[in-house]
Structure formats: structure tokens, C-alpha cells
Amino acid sequence: MLDLATAEIREKILNDVVFMRLRSVIGVIFIVHGLQKFNELFANALTNMGLPAELQIPIAFAEIIPGIWQSITREQS
């Protein structure tokens, strides 16, 4: 017979695993999307919008760093 305490522990572990995977996937999406910003086409798109091409690197890092942070940190409950 499964008691209530064991069921609650299993549910909490399952929630932790699901949220950890979800945070990792979102982090990887941010990283990949940020890495695409190092493409020369993005620099050209910036200049077409009237922005200097030098903004390419800060914009890319603005997506990569939170993606890494999202992937390696754990949500505090």
C-alpha cells in the first residue's frame, strides 16, 4: 500500500525533473538563437535598420548569457 507521504515525495521529484528539463530546453533555445546572431547576415540586417553593426556582439551575448544561466541554475522553491 502506498502511503500519502511517499506519493507526495514522488510527485515533488517528478515536478523537479520536469521543470529542470524545461529550463534546460529553454536555455538551449536561447543559446542557439544567440549564436545565430554572430552571422554576417545579422550584421547587415542591423545596418539596414540604421543600427551600427558593432551591436551584433552585445545583442548575441544578451541572449547567450541568460541561456547559459537558465540551463545551469535551479529554480528556488
Sequence and secondary structure as in RCSB ss.txt:
>XXXX:A:sequence
MLDLATAEIREKILNDVVFMRLRSVIGVIFIVHGLQKFNELFANALTNMGLPAELQIPIAFAEIIPGIWQSITRE
QS
>XXXX:A:secstr
   HHHHHHHHHHHHHHHHHHHHHHHHHHHHHHHHGGGSHHHHHHHHHTT  GGGHHHHHHHHHHHHHHHHH   
  
